[in-house]
């Protein structure tokens, strides 16, 4: 089994930078993941609720186990997110398409997390489904 498949078999996804705006890519990805059975936890300090779900200001504020930290933020702010992902015991750090930070990826990988960057989890899920 490859890394992407292993990550996609996890169930709880905290989406950092999830937007309440339906025109934003993060909103579409979050909705898609919910529709495909994933438990999505929004992380956006500017909103109390997104997609009908409680939103948290930071990863450390989430009172549940998080499997995947999916990041919709600029690459330059990903190092502290990677550190927080390791601190909360996440199993994977996923930097969305267009989000690149080698240091953040190294932090996650060195802590034993699966680490992916510059790939869309929705597109990868669709490929995964078509391969089944």
Secondary structure as GFF3:
##gff-version 3
##sequence-region A 1 132
A	DSSP	alpha_helix	3	8	.	.	.	ID=ss1
A	DSSP	beta_strand	12	16	.	.	.	ID=ss2
A	DSSP	alpha_helix	25	35	.	.	.	ID=ss3
A	DSSP	beta_strand	39	43	.	.	.	ID=ss4
A	DSSP	beta_strand	49	50	.	.	.	ID=ss5
A	DSSP	beta_strand	53	56	.	.	.	ID=ss6
A	DSSP	three_ten_helix	59	61	.	.	.	ID=ss7
A	DSSP	beta_strand	68	71	.	.	.	ID=ss8
A	DSSP	three_ten_helix	75	77	.	.	.	ID=ss9
A	DSSP	alpha_helix	78	87	.	.	.	ID=ss10
A	DSSP	beta_strand	92	95	.	.	.	ID=ss11
A	DSSP	alpha_helix	102	110	.	.	.	ID=ss12
A	DSSP	beta_strand	114	116	.	.	.	ID=ss13
A	DSSP	alpha_helix	121	131	.	.	.	ID=ss14
###
